[in-house]
Amino acid sequence: MGNREDLLAGARKAILEQGLAKVTARDIATAAGVSLAAIGYHFGSKDRLVTEALTEGVGSGIGDRMGDAIRSAGDGPPLYDTLGRTWDQMVAILGDHREDLMLTLENLVRIARAEDSRHYMAEASEHAYADLAAALRETHPDLPPAQAHALAKLLFTLFQGIAMLWLAAPSAELLDGDDLTLAVDALKKL
């Protein structure tokens, strides 16, 4: 790994050990085994490094699982028939990633206050949409690209919302696959 990758890994390690609020640039540099100046050289600031480290680290783990949920439905049944099952698999991701989601929530507050981080998150979101759309098209090759992209954005947005609700109110009844299917049926009839 190069210094940039070492810093991303070191930031995730230091944040998990000390918490987002307490971690310092020196802690991150020490965990990465690089000089403090490397943070400025590669990322411009500790805040930008933290944003990228958490977004990439958490995003790829959870994003990969979301793509797997889409792919596991297979290419046989129509997409509509697998939507509920796919959604249930996405909701199941929450339980395996509580700490990651907590860090994401803390990071989102920081990001909301920093314009360059908001710009980075917009780009990261577009990347997530593209990855999910690719999984949808891979599983359902007849799905037009524009519809795959729109559905990817819907699933990503729903997942973000359910993750926040689950963190804030873990005993609340969550939107499950049956609920999602009923809601889509209702929209089709209106």
N, CA, C and O atoms as a DFTB+ gen file, in Angstrom:
760 C
 N C O
     1  1       0.837      -1.188       0.000
     2  2       0.000       0.000       0.000
     3  2       0.879       1.247       0.000
     4  3       2.002       1.230       0.503
     5  1       0.353       2.322      -0.569
     6  2       1.033       3.606      -0.537
     7  2       0.568       4.412       0.665
     8  3      -0.307       3.974       1.412
     9  1       1.150       5.583       0.849
    10  2       0.781       6.425       1.986
    11  2      -0.705       6.762       2.012
    12  3      -1.322       6.782       3.077
    13  1      -1.283       7.028       0.836
    14  2      -2.707       7.389       0.789
    15  2      -3.571       6.246       1.327
    16  3      -4.452       6.464       2.159
    17  1      -3.315       5.041       0.853
    18  2      -4.088       3.879       1.302
    19  2      -3.810       3.583       2.770
    20  3      -4.717       3.203       3.512
    21  1      -2.533       3.760       3.201
    22  2      -2.192       3.562       4.611
    23  2      -2.958       4.546       5.493
    24  3      -3.421       4.189       6.576
    25  1      -3.085       5.778       5.025
    26  2      -3.826       6.776       5.793
    27  2      -5.311       6.427       5.890
    28  3      -5.909       6.581       6.955
    29  1      -5.908       5.965       4.807
    30  2      -7.319       5.574       4.848
    31  2      -7.531       4.442       5.855
    32  3      -8.462       4.486       6.659
    33  1      -6.665       3.431       5.805
    34  2      -6.767       2.299       6.728
    35  2      -6.476       2.757       8.158
    36  3      -7.172       2.359       9.092
    37  1      -5.450       3.591       8.330
    38  2      -5.103       4.097       9.653
    39  2      -6.210       4.934      10.256
    40  3      -6.466       4.857      11.458
    41  1      -6.866       5.732       9.435
    42  2      -7.978       6.556       9.926
    43  2      -9.115       5.676      10.425
    44  3      -9.662       5.922      11.500
    45  1      -9.473       4.659       9.660
    46  2     -10.555       3.760      10.094
    47  2     -10.178       3.076      11.405
    48  3     -11.002       2.971      12.314
    49  1      -8.948       2.617      11.502
    50  2      -8.479       1.926      12.715
    51  2      -8.514       2.870      13.913
    52  3      -9.054       2.516      14.961
    53  1      -7.949       4.058      13.771
    54  2      -7.890       5.012      14.877
    55  2      -9.292       5.460      15.304
    56  3      -9.563       5.607      16.496
    57  1     -10.172       5.673      14.339
    58  2     -11.534       6.103      14.652
    59  2     -12.275       5.013      15.406
    60  3     -12.985       5.301      16.370
    61  1     -12.120       3.771      14.981
    62  2     -12.791       2.667      15.673
    63  2     -12.266       2.506      17.091
    64  3     -13.027       2.165      17.998
    65  1     -10.977       2.746      17.294
    66  2     -10.386       2.601      18.625
    67  2     -10.737       3.763      19.548
    68  3     -10.979       3.547      20.735
    69  1     -10.769       5.004      19.026
    70  2     -10.906       6.175      19.885
    71  2     -12.209       6.935      19.726
    72  3     -12.556       7.758      20.573
    73  1     -12.923       6.670      18.665
    74  2     -14.154       7.411      18.406
    75  2     -13.881       8.604      17.521
    76  3     -12.791       9.176      17.546
    77  1     -14.850       8.966      16.760
    78  2     -14.710      10.043      15.792
    79  2     -14.416      11.389      16.458
    80  3     -13.597      12.165      15.965
    81  1     -15.076      11.656      17.560
    82  2     -14.915      12.958      18.213
    83  2     -13.530      13.145      18.835
    84  3     -13.047      14.272      18.940
    85  1     -12.895      12.059      19.244
    86  2     -11.629      12.173      19.962
    87  2     -10.386      11.958      19.113
    88  3      -9.291      12.346      19.519
    89  1     -10.531      11.360      17.965
    90  2      -9.349      11.020      17.173
    91  2      -8.670      12.285      16.646
    92  3      -9.331      13.228      16.210
    93  1      -7.354      12.282      16.697
    94  2      -6.586      13.428      16.204
    95  2      -5.846      13.035      14.927
    96  3      -5.731      11.857      14.588
    97  1      -5.356      14.044      14.240
    98  2      -4.562      13.794      13.038
    99  2      -3.314      12.981      13.402
   100  3      -2.907      12.095      12.651
   101  1      -2.714      13.282      14.548
   102  2      -1.527      12.543      14.995
   103  2      -1.871      11.060      15.243
   104  3      -1.090      10.173      14.900
   105  1      -3.034      10.806      15.835
   106  2      -3.458       9.420      16.063
   107  2      -3.560       8.665      14.732
   108  3      -3.135       7.516      14.618
   109  1      -4.123       9.327      13.752
   110  2      -4.302       8.708      12.437
   111  2      -2.952       8.453      11.781
   112  3      -2.709       7.366      11.257
   113  1      -2.076       9.446      11.808
   114  2      -0.745       9.282      11.201
   115  2       0.020       8.152      11.877
   116  3       0.680       7.361      11.203
   117  1      -0.062       8.070      13.202
   118  2       0.616       6.998      13.939
   119  2       0.051       5.634      13.545
   120  3       0.808       4.697      13.291
   121  1      -1.274       5.522      13.493
   122  2      -1.910       4.247      13.112
   123  2      -1.546       3.853      11.685
   124  3      -1.462       2.668      11.361
   125  1      -1.334       4.851      10.837
   126  2      -0.992       4.583       9.434
   127  2       0.498       4.339       9.235
   128  3       0.914       3.801       8.209
   129  1       1.301       4.736      10.222
   130  2       2.743       4.576      10.096
   131  2       3.359       5.559       9.109
   132  3       4.342       5.244       8.438
   133  1       2.774       6.755       9.023
   134  2       3.281       7.789       8.106
   135  2       3.432       9.095       8.874
   136  3       3.010       9.203      10.026
   137  1       4.032      10.073       8.230
   138  2       4.210      11.374       8.874
   139  2       2.896      12.138       8.908
   140  3       1.998      11.895       8.102
   141  1       2.801      13.048       9.834
   142  2       1.628      13.910       9.960
   143  2       1.424      14.744       8.694
   144  3       0.289      15.013       8.301
   145  1       2.507      15.146       8.068
   146  2       2.435      15.956       6.850
   147  2       1.769      15.209       5.693
   148  3       1.225      15.832       4.780
   149  1       1.812      13.894       5.731
   150  2       1.212      13.096       4.654
   151  2      -0.292      13.326       4.564
   152  3      -0.868      13.226       3.480
   153  1      -0.933      13.632       5.686
   154  2      -2.379      13.890       5.666
   155  2      -2.668      15.109       4.795
   156  3      -3.544      15.070       3.931
   157  1      -1.934      16.178       5.024
   158  2      -2.124      17.388       4.228
   159  2      -1.791      17.170       2.769
   160  3      -2.493      17.665       1.887
   161  1      -0.734      16.437       2.511
   162  2      -0.306      16.193       1.138
   163  2      -1.354      15.405       0.354
   164  3      -1.673      15.757      -0.782
   165  1      -1.886      14.348       0.949
   166  2      -2.813      13.465       0.225
   167  2      -4.278      13.907       0.302
   168  3      -5.049      13.654      -0.624
   169  1      -4.664      14.565       1.400
   170  2      -6.087      14.867       1.587
   171  2      -6.392      16.335       1.834
   172  3      -7.549      16.746       1.756
   173  1      -5.387      17.121       2.126
   174  2      -5.621      18.531       2.393
   175  2      -5.960      18.822       3.840
   176  3      -5.561      19.857       4.374
   177  1      -6.692      17.922       4.484
   178  2      -7.073      18.126       5.884
   179  2      -7.452      16.792       6.515
   180  3      -7.749      15.817       5.824
   181  1      -7.435      16.774       7.828
   182  2      -7.873      15.590       8.569
   183  2      -9.354      15.320       8.288
   184  3      -9.763      14.169       8.138
   185  1     -10.154      16.389       8.217
   186  2     -11.588      16.202       7.980
   187  2     -11.856      15.499       6.657
   188  3     -12.701      14.607       6.581
   189  1     -11.142      15.899       5.625
   190  2     -11.340      15.261       4.316
   191  2     -10.900      13.799       4.373
   192  3     -11.567      12.932       3.810
   193  1      -9.783      13.519       5.049
   194  2      -9.325      12.143       5.214
   195  2     -10.375      11.308       5.938
   196  3     -10.684      10.197       5.508
   197  1     -10.916      11.821       7.012
   198  2     -11.926      11.095       7.788
   199  2     -13.166      10.839       6.929
   200  3     -13.718       9.738       6.937
   201  1     -13.597      11.859       6.192
   202  2     -14.764      11.697       5.324
   203  2     -14.544      10.573       4.319
   204  3     -15.397       9.700       4.156
   205  1     -13.405      10.598       3.654
   206  2     -13.126       9.569       2.647
   207  2     -12.932       8.202       3.278
   208  3     -13.420       7.203       2.749
   209  1     -12.226       8.139       4.407
   210  2     -11.964       6.853       5.047
   211  2     -13.259       6.171       5.472
   212  3     -13.452       4.979       5.229
   213  1     -14.136       6.927       6.103
   214  2     -15.389       6.330       6.560
   215  2     -16.331       6.030       5.401
   216  3     -16.989       4.990       5.392
   217  1     -16.403       6.917       4.441
   218  2     -17.298       6.714       3.305
   219  2     -16.872       5.502       2.494
   220  3     -17.702       4.658       2.157
   221  1     -15.593       5.408       2.180
   222  2     -15.107       4.279       1.380
   223  2     -15.153       2.974       2.163
   224  3     -15.569       1.945       1.631
   225  1     -14.731       3.010       3.418
   226  2     -14.694       1.787       4.216
   227  2     -16.073       1.221       4.483
   228  3     -16.325       0.036       4.265
   229  1     -16.954       2.066       4.951
   230  2     -18.316       1.634       5.255
   231  2     -19.084       1.384       3.972
   232  3     -19.796       0.388       3.846
   233  1     -18.938       2.293       3.021
   234  2     -19.690       2.190       1.776
   235  2     -19.420       0.930       0.999
   236  3     -20.345       0.324       0.456
   237  1     -18.161       0.520       0.933
   238  2     -17.885      -0.677       0.142
   239  2     -18.424      -1.922       0.831
   240  3     -18.952      -2.808       0.158
   241  1     -18.306      -2.015       2.145
   242  2     -18.836      -3.194       2.839
   243  2     -20.342      -3.306       2.716
   244  3     -20.865      -4.360       2.353
   245  1     -21.034      -2.231       3.015
   246  2     -22.493      -2.239       2.942
   247  2     -22.947      -2.260       1.485
   248  3     -23.889      -2.972       1.139
   249  1     -22.287      -1.488       0.640
   250  2     -22.652      -1.454      -0.782
   251  2     -22.512      -2.812      -1.447
   252  3     -23.363      -3.209      -2.244
   253  1     -21.439      -3.527      -1.121
   254  2     -21.259      -4.875      -1.676
   255  2     -22.395      -5.790      -1.252
   256  3     -22.890      -6.587      -2.049
   257  1     -22.809      -5.674       0.007
   258  2     -23.909      -6.512       0.499
   259  2     -25.225      -6.145      -0.190
   260  3     -26.044      -7.022      -0.466
   261  1     -25.433      -4.856      -0.471
   262  2     -26.651      -4.451      -1.177
   263  2     -26.653      -5.026      -2.591
   264  3     -27.679      -5.514      -3.064
   265  1     -25.513      -4.969      -3.258
   266  2     -25.402      -5.554      -4.594
   267  2     -25.647      -7.050      -4.567
   268  3     -26.290      -7.597      -5.463
   269  1     -25.134      -7.714      -3.537
   270  2     -25.356      -9.157      -3.389
   271  2     -26.844      -9.472      -3.199
   272  3     -27.348     -10.466      -3.723
   273  1     -27.538      -8.614      -2.442
   274  2     -28.971      -8.819      -2.226
   275  2     -29.723      -8.745      -3.554
   276  3     -30.640      -9.529      -3.799
   277  1     -29.337      -7.812      -4.394
   278  2     -29.966      -7.684      -5.716
   279  2     -29.654      -8.910      -6.564
   280  3     -30.548      -9.487      -7.181
   281  1     -28.393      -9.304      -6.593
   282  2     -27.978     -10.434      -7.434
   283  2     -28.563     -11.763      -6.967
   284  3     -28.803     -12.651      -7.785
   285  1     -28.792     -11.910      -5.680
   286  2     -29.282     -13.187      -5.163
   287  2     -30.692     -13.501      -5.638
   288  3     -31.122     -14.654      -5.594
   289  1     -31.415     -12.483      -6.091
   290  2     -32.770     -12.706      -6.604
   291  2     -32.734     -13.486      -7.913
   292  3     -33.723     -14.115      -8.291
   293  1     -31.607     -13.446      -8.597
   294  2     -31.472     -14.181      -9.852
   295  2     -32.126     -13.461     -11.003
   296  3     -32.849     -12.483     -10.818
   297  1     -31.860     -13.962     -12.204
   298  2     -32.394     -13.304     -13.388
   299  2     -33.634     -13.994     -13.939
   300  3     -34.106     -13.648     -15.022
   301  1     -34.168     -14.970     -13.200
   302  2     -35.345     -15.682     -13.679
   303  2     -36.629     -14.904     -13.510
   304  3     -37.265     -14.535     -14.498
   305  1     -37.030     -14.641     -12.243
   306  2     -38.311     -13.976     -12.034
   307  2     -38.255     -12.494     -12.405
   308  3     -37.188     -11.880     -12.390
   309  1     -39.421     -11.926     -12.739
   310  2     -39.456     -10.485     -13.003
   311  2     -39.011      -9.713     -11.754
   312  3     -39.194     -10.175     -10.628
   313  1     -38.443      -8.569     -11.967
   314  2     -37.923      -7.735     -10.883
   315  2     -39.000      -7.473      -9.829
   316  3     -38.723      -7.546      -8.631
   317  1     -40.211      -7.172     -10.262
   318  2     -41.278      -6.885      -9.310
   319  2     -41.491      -8.043      -8.345
   320  3     -41.736      -7.827      -7.158
   321  1     -41.398      -9.271      -8.848
   322  2     -41.643     -10.448      -8.012
   323  2     -40.545     -10.685      -6.984
   324  3     -40.764     -11.399      -6.005
   325  1     -39.376     -10.105      -7.185
   326  2     -38.264     -10.314      -6.257
   327  2     -37.998      -9.093      -5.363
   328  3     -37.135      -9.148      -4.487
   329  1     -38.725      -8.008      -5.574
   330  2     -38.461      -6.772      -4.847
   331  2     -38.569      -6.952      -3.335
   332  3     -37.690      -6.506      -2.598
   333  1     -39.611      -7.586      -2.874
   334  2     -39.791      -7.779      -1.429
   335  2     -38.673      -8.600      -0.822
   336  3     -38.149      -8.247       0.235
   337  1     -38.302      -9.681      -1.468
   338  2     -37.226     -10.545      -0.969
   339  2     -35.889      -9.800      -0.990
   340  3     -35.093      -9.909      -0.057
   341  1     -35.655      -9.050      -2.052
   342  2     -34.424      -8.258      -2.149
   343  2     -34.370      -7.239      -1.019
   344  3     -33.332      -7.077      -0.378
   345  1     -35.480      -6.552      -0.771
   346  2     -35.514      -5.547       0.278
   347  2     -35.283      -6.180       1.652
   348  3     -34.555      -5.623       2.474
   349  1     -35.894      -7.334       1.904
   350  2     -35.681      -8.005       3.194
   351  2     -34.200      -8.323       3.407
   352  3     -33.696      -8.214       4.524
   353  1     -33.512      -8.710       2.349
   354  2     -32.075      -8.991       2.460
   355  2     -31.290      -7.707       2.735
   356  3     -30.296      -7.725       3.461
   357  1     -31.737      -6.605       2.159
   358  2     -31.059      -5.330       2.431
   359  2     -31.259      -4.896       3.877
   360  3     -30.324      -4.420       4.520
   361  1     -32.467      -5.060       4.386
   362  2     -32.739      -4.692       5.782
   363  2     -31.902      -5.556       6.728
   364  3     -31.460      -5.079       7.773
   365  1     -31.683      -6.812       6.372
   366  2     -30.877      -7.708       7.212
   367  2     -29.429      -7.220       7.352
   368  3     -28.742      -7.587       8.306
   369  1     -28.974      -6.413       6.425
   370  2     -27.612      -5.866       6.473
   371  2     -27.424      -5.007       7.725
   372  3     -26.326      -4.951       8.278
   373  1     -28.470      -4.351       8.167
   374  2     -28.378      -3.424       9.290
   375  2     -27.751      -4.071      10.521
   376  3     -26.847      -3.502      11.134
   377  1     -28.225      -5.246      10.877
   378  2     -27.756      -5.908      12.090
   379  2     -26.276      -6.238      12.079
   380  3     -25.649      -6.322      13.135
   381  1     -25.717      -6.425      10.908
   382  2     -24.295      -6.768      10.798
   383  2     -23.385      -5.547      10.745
   384  3     -22.163      -5.689      10.779
   385  1     -23.960      -4.356      10.662
   386  2     -23.153      -3.154      10.458
   387  2     -23.526      -2.013      11.396
   388  3     -23.429      -0.847      11.012
   389  1     -23.947      -2.324      12.611
   390  2     -24.386      -1.272      13.544
   391  2     -23.283      -0.243      13.788
   392  3     -23.529       0.959      13.680
   393  1     -22.082      -0.692      14.111
   394  2     -20.984       0.248      14.398
   395  2     -20.651       1.101      13.172
   396  3     -20.431       2.306      13.287
   397  1     -20.616       0.468      12.006
   398  2     -20.358       1.215      10.771
   399  2     -21.420       2.287      10.558
   400  3     -21.107       3.418      10.185
   401  1     -22.671       1.927      10.798
   402  2     -23.760       2.885      10.600
   403  2     -23.709       4.011      11.627
   404  3     -24.045       5.152      11.310
   405  1     -23.291       3.703      12.854
   406  2     -23.130       4.749      13.866
   407  2     -22.047       5.736      13.433
   408  3     -22.225       6.949      13.546
   409  1     -20.931       5.214      12.942
   410  2     -19.865       6.091      12.455
   411  2     -20.346       6.929      11.273
   412  3     -20.008       8.106      11.155
   413  1     -21.135       6.311      10.404
   414  2     -21.680       7.039       9.262
   415  2     -22.561       8.189       9.722
   416  3     -22.486       9.290       9.177
   417  1     -23.388       7.939      10.714
   418  2     -24.274       8.978      11.226
   419  2     -23.458      10.131      11.807
   420  3     -23.749      11.295      11.531
   421  1     -22.447       9.819      12.604
   422  2     -21.576      10.863      13.149
   423  2     -20.888      11.631      12.024
   424  3     -20.784      12.857      12.071
   425  1     -20.429      10.912      11.030
   426  2     -19.718      11.522       9.914
   427  2     -20.645      12.420       9.091
   428  3     -20.216      13.464       8.598
   429  1     -21.901      12.026       8.942
   430  2     -22.842      12.824       8.152
   431  2     -23.058      14.209       8.749
   432  3     -23.230      15.180       8.012
   433  1     -23.050      14.307      10.060
   434  2     -23.201      15.613      10.694
   435  2     -21.999      16.491      10.347
   436  3     -22.163      17.671      10.039
   437  1     -20.808      15.930      10.395
   438  2     -19.604      16.675      10.014
   439  2     -19.662      17.088       8.554
   440  3     -19.335      18.221       8.201
   441  1     -20.084      16.150       7.705
   442  2     -20.138      16.408       6.262
   443  2     -21.123      17.531       5.944
   444  3     -20.858      18.377       5.091
   445  1     -22.250      17.529       6.631
   446  2     -23.265      18.547       6.380
   447  2     -22.745      19.957       6.648
   448  3     -23.297      20.931       6.136
   449  1     -21.693      20.067       7.441
   450  2     -21.134      21.381       7.785
   451  2     -19.946      21.780       6.916
   452  3     -19.405      22.873       7.086
   453  1     -19.534      20.931       6.001
   454  2     -18.332      21.216       5.206
   455  2     -18.639      21.074       3.723
   456  3     -18.955      19.984       3.247
   457  1     -18.546      22.174       3.002
   458  2     -18.929      22.182       1.587
   459  2     -18.134      21.190       0.748
   460  3     -18.717      20.483      -0.074
   461  1     -16.807      21.120       0.934
   462  2     -16.027      20.196       0.109
   463  2     -16.385      18.744       0.418
   464  3     -16.337      17.891      -0.468
   465  1     -16.740      18.462       1.666
   466  2     -17.163      17.105       2.019
   467  2     -18.524      16.787       1.420
   468  3     -18.776      15.654       1.012
   469  1     -19.399      17.781       1.367
   470  2     -20.716      17.561       0.735
   471  2     -20.546      17.255      -0.745
   472  3     -21.250      16.408      -1.296
   473  1     -19.614      17.943      -1.385
   474  2     -19.337      17.677      -2.793
   475  2     -18.808      16.247      -2.968
   476  3     -19.226      15.533      -3.878
   477  1     -17.898      15.844      -2.100
   478  2     -17.364      14.479      -2.152
   479  2     -18.491      13.457      -1.961
   480  3     -18.537      12.451      -2.669
   481  1     -19.393      13.706      -1.018
   482  2     -20.499      12.772      -0.760
   483  2     -21.453      12.681      -1.942
   484  3     -22.006      11.616      -2.217
   485  1     -21.648      13.796      -2.641
   486  2     -22.493      13.759      -3.834
   487  2     -21.870      12.826      -4.872
   488  3     -22.570      12.031      -5.499
   489  1     -20.564      12.925      -5.048
   490  2     -19.866      12.035      -5.987
   491  2     -19.925      10.583      -5.514
   492  3     -20.135       9.675      -6.319
   493  1     -19.743      10.364      -4.219
   494  2     -19.792       9.003      -3.671
   495  2     -21.192       8.400      -3.839
   496  3     -21.336       7.207      -4.104
   497  1     -22.214       9.239      -3.681
   498  2     -23.592       8.753      -3.862
   499  2     -23.832       8.345      -5.306
   500  3     -24.459       7.319      -5.567
   501  1     -23.339       9.137      -6.241
   502  2     -23.478       8.789      -7.658
   503  2     -22.785       7.457      -7.954
   504  3     -23.287       6.646      -8.732
   505  1     -21.643       7.246      -7.334
   506  2     -20.918       5.980      -7.508
   507  2     -21.751       4.818      -6.953
   508  3     -21.824       3.753      -7.567
   509  1     -22.371       5.028      -5.802
   510  2     -23.216       3.987      -5.209
   511  2     -24.409       3.677      -6.114
   512  3     -24.757       2.512      -6.311
   513  1     -25.036       4.725      -6.664
   514  2     -26.159       4.504      -7.589
   515  2     -25.707       3.674      -8.786
   516  3     -26.388       2.737      -9.202
   517  1     -24.560       4.030      -9.328
   518  2     -24.056       3.317     -10.514
   519  2     -23.779       1.853     -10.197
   520  3     -24.092       0.976     -11.003
   521  1     -23.193       1.578      -9.028
   522  2     -22.917       0.190      -8.648
   523  2     -24.205      -0.610      -8.486
   524  3     -24.295      -1.746      -8.949
   525  1     -25.202      -0.018      -7.827
   526  2     -26.477      -0.724      -7.641
   527  2     -27.201      -0.895      -8.970
   528  3     -27.802      -1.939      -9.221
   529  1     -27.147       0.121      -9.820
   530  2     -27.774       0.016     -11.145
   531  2     -27.106      -1.091     -11.958
   532  3     -27.782      -1.825     -12.679
   533  1     -25.790      -1.213     -11.847
   534  2     -25.082      -2.282     -12.558
   535  2     -25.527      -3.649     -12.055
   536  3     -25.705      -4.571     -12.851
   537  1     -25.708      -3.792     -10.750
   538  2     -26.187      -5.068     -10.197
   539  2     -27.598      -5.364     -10.699
   540  3     -27.921      -6.511     -11.009
   541  1     -28.433      -4.339     -10.779
   542  2     -29.796      -4.523     -11.285
   543  2     -29.790      -4.951     -12.745
   544  3     -30.533      -5.851     -13.136
   545  1     -28.952      -4.307     -13.551
   546  2     -28.885      -4.639     -14.990
   547  2     -28.250      -6.018     -15.203
   548  3     -28.615      -6.742     -16.129
   549  1     -27.318      -6.360     -14.353
   550  2     -26.683      -7.680     -14.435
   551  2     -27.715      -8.779     -14.173
   552  3     -27.735      -9.812     -14.844
   553  1     -28.565      -8.529     -13.183
   554  2     -29.577      -9.517     -12.796
   555  2     -30.798      -9.461     -13.710
   556  3     -31.454     -10.476     -13.946
   557  1     -31.092      -8.288     -14.212
   558  2     -32.266      -8.080     -15.075
   559  2     -31.810      -7.331     -16.329
   560  3     -32.007      -6.120     -16.428
   561  1     -31.204      -8.038     -17.286
   562  2     -30.617      -7.381     -18.461
   563  2     -31.607      -6.598     -19.321
   564  3     -31.198      -5.708     -20.065
   565  1     -32.890      -6.908     -19.235
   566  2     -33.886      -6.182     -20.026
   567  2     -34.296      -4.848     -19.388
   568  3     -35.027      -4.066     -19.997
   569  1     -33.830      -4.594     -18.180
   570  2     -34.169      -3.355     -17.496
   571  2     -33.425      -2.192     -18.163
   572  3     -32.195      -2.195     -18.210
   573  1     -34.157      -1.199     -18.680
   574  2     -33.482      -0.068     -19.328
   575  2     -32.564       0.671     -18.340
   576  3     -32.877       0.770     -17.154
   577  1     -31.447       1.180     -18.831
   578  2     -30.486       1.852     -17.943
   579  2     -31.097       2.970     -17.087
   580  3     -30.769       3.089     -15.907
   581  1     -31.966       3.775     -17.659
   582  2     -32.556       4.875     -16.893
   583  2     -33.415       4.343     -15.743
   584  3     -33.403       4.904     -14.648
   585  1     -34.158       3.267     -15.990
   586  2     -34.975       2.683     -14.933
   587  2     -34.096       2.015     -13.875
   588  3     -34.400       2.088     -12.685
   589  1     -33.019       1.370     -14.296
   590  2     -32.097       0.747     -13.341
   591  2     -31.496       1.816     -12.433
   592  3     -31.383       1.616     -11.223
   593  1     -31.111       2.954     -13.019
   594  2     -30.531       4.042     -12.236
   595  2     -31.559       4.613     -11.249
   596  3     -31.232       4.874     -10.092
   597  1     -32.787       4.805     -11.707
   598  2     -33.837       5.335     -10.834
   599  2     -34.142       4.369      -9.694
   600  3     -34.312       4.788      -8.549
   601  1     -34.211       3.082     -10.007
   602  2     -34.475       2.089      -8.973
   603  2     -33.303       2.000      -7.993
   604  3     -33.510       1.828      -6.792
   605  1     -32.095       2.114      -8.493
   606  2     -30.917       2.108      -7.620
   607  2     -30.980       3.287      -6.649
   608  3     -30.701       3.130      -5.461
   609  1     -31.349       4.468      -7.157
   610  2     -31.473       5.646      -6.287
   611  2     -32.562       5.437      -5.236
   612  3     -32.395       5.824      -4.079
   613  1     -33.673       4.828      -5.637
   614  2     -34.759       4.562      -4.694
   615  2     -34.293       3.611      -3.594
   616  3     -34.489       3.885      -2.410
   617  1     -33.679       2.495      -3.982
   618  2     -33.220       1.523      -2.990
   619  2     -32.167       2.125      -2.061
   620  3     -32.196       1.888      -0.853
   621  1     -31.244       2.899      -2.618
   622  2     -30.201       3.532      -1.813
   623  2     -30.816       4.512      -0.809
   624  3     -30.439       4.535       0.363
   625  1     -31.764       5.315      -1.284
   626  2     -32.411       6.304      -0.424
   627  2     -33.238       5.633       0.663
   628  3     -33.188       6.037       1.824
   629  1     -33.994       4.612       0.290
   630  2     -34.765       3.870       1.283
   631  2     -33.845       3.239       2.327
   632  3     -34.152       3.248       3.519
   633  1     -32.717       2.692       1.875
   634  2     -31.784       2.059       2.802
   635  2     -31.215       3.092       3.777
   636  3     -31.106       2.822       4.973
   637  1     -30.853       4.267       3.270
   638  2     -30.318       5.312       4.154
   639  2     -31.351       5.686       5.209
   640  3     -31.026       5.834       6.387
   641  1     -32.586       5.835       4.778
   642  2     -33.651       6.207       5.718
   643  2     -33.920       5.132       6.748
   644  3     -34.070       5.429       7.933
   645  1     -33.982       3.890       6.309
   646  2     -34.266       2.810       7.256
   647  2     -33.105       2.612       8.219
   648  3     -33.311       2.242       9.375
   649  1     -31.886       2.856       7.747
   650  2     -30.721       2.739       8.628
   651  2     -30.796       3.785       9.738
   652  3     -30.520       3.473      10.896
   653  1     -31.162       5.005       9.403
   654  2     -31.263       6.064      10.417
   655  2     -32.381       5.760      11.406
   656  3     -32.207       5.941      12.611
   657  1     -33.529       5.299      10.908
   658  2     -34.637       4.946      11.786
   659  2     -34.240       3.801      12.700
   660  3     -34.528       3.839      13.896
   661  1     -33.580       2.781      12.156
   662  2     -33.165       1.626      12.940
   663  2     -32.183       2.030      14.041
   664  3     -32.256       1.512      15.156
   665  1     -31.267       2.949      13.735
   666  2     -30.321       3.410      14.754
   667  2     -31.029       4.201      15.853
   668  3     -30.730       4.035      17.035
   669  1     -31.964       5.060      15.458
   670  2     -32.639       5.928      16.419
   671  2     -33.737       5.206      17.196
   672  3     -33.982       5.515      18.362
   673  1     -34.394       4.253      16.556
   674  2     -35.531       3.557      17.185
   675  2     -35.483       2.081      16.818
   676  3     -36.303       1.614      16.028
   677  1     -34.531       1.340      17.383
   678  2     -34.348      -0.053      16.980
   679  2     -35.575      -0.944      17.202
   680  3     -35.697      -1.991      16.567
   681  1     -36.474      -0.542      18.085
   682  2     -37.660      -1.368      18.316
   683  2     -38.836      -0.962      17.424
   684  3     -39.891      -1.594      17.474
   685  1     -38.671       0.072      16.620
   686  2     -39.745       0.503      15.714
   687  2     -39.961      -0.538      14.622
   688  3     -39.032      -1.239      14.224
   689  1     -41.175      -0.625      14.154
   690  2     -41.476      -1.529      13.041
   691  2     -40.885      -0.930      11.767
   692  3     -41.195       0.200      11.391
   693  1     -40.041      -1.703      11.122
   694  2     -39.369      -1.227       9.916
   695  2     -40.128      -1.651       8.664
   696  3     -40.903      -2.608       8.681
   697  1     -39.895      -0.933       7.601
   698  2     -40.440      -1.290       6.293
   699  2     -39.824      -2.613       5.866
   700  3     -38.611      -2.699       5.673
   701  1     -40.650      -3.644       5.715
   702  2     -40.119      -4.916       5.253
   703  2     -40.533      -5.149       3.803
   704  3     -41.202      -4.313       3.195
   705  1     -40.129      -6.293       3.261
   706  2     -40.401      -6.589       1.861
   707  2     -41.881      -6.626       1.528
   708  3     -42.291      -6.173       0.460
   709  1     -42.691      -7.167       2.446
   710  2     -44.139      -7.201       2.208
   711  2     -44.716      -5.784       2.164
   712  3     -45.546      -5.469       1.312
   713  1     -44.262      -4.930       3.100
   714  2     -44.727      -3.541       3.113
   715  2     -44.356      -2.828       1.816
   716  3     -45.169      -2.111       1.233
   717  1     -43.113      -3.035       1.373
   718  2     -42.656      -2.371       0.150
   719  2     -43.480      -2.829      -1.050
   720  3     -43.865      -2.012      -1.887
   721  1     -43.750      -4.118      -1.136
   722  2     -44.561      -4.641      -2.235
   723  2     -45.975      -4.073      -2.206
   724  3     -46.522      -3.705      -3.246
   725  1     -46.570      -4.001      -1.006
   726  2     -47.915      -3.412      -0.857
   727  2     -47.911      -1.950      -1.272
   728  3     -48.838      -1.486      -1.937
   729  1     -46.876      -1.225      -0.884
   730  2     -46.791       0.203      -1.229
   731  2     -46.684       0.386      -2.742
   732  3     -47.345       1.253      -3.315
   733  1     -45.856      -0.427      -3.382
   734  2     -45.701      -0.333      -4.844
   735  2     -47.016      -0.698      -5.530
   736  3     -47.400      -0.062      -6.511
   737  1     -47.704      -1.712      -5.022
   738  2     -49.015      -2.076      -5.571
   739  2     -49.983      -0.909      -5.469
   740  3     -50.721      -0.621      -6.411
   741  1     -49.979      -0.236      -4.314
   742  2     -50.877       0.897      -4.116
   743  2     -50.564       2.022      -5.104
   744  3     -51.476       2.639      -5.654
   745  1     -49.279       2.287      -5.327
   746  2     -48.898       3.340      -6.267
   747  2     -49.335       3.001      -7.684
   748  3     -49.737       3.885      -8.441
   749  1     -49.258       1.731      -8.044
   750  2     -49.657       1.335      -9.397
   751  2     -51.151       1.536      -9.610
   752  3     -51.585       1.767     -10.738
   753  1     -51.943       1.452      -8.546
   754  2     -53.389       1.539      -8.670
   755  2     -53.898       2.978      -8.615
   756  3     -55.038       3.247      -8.993
   757  1     -53.067       3.892      -8.152
   758  2     -53.515       5.292      -8.040
   759  2     -53.502       5.991      -9.382
   760  3     -53.849       7.169      -9.467
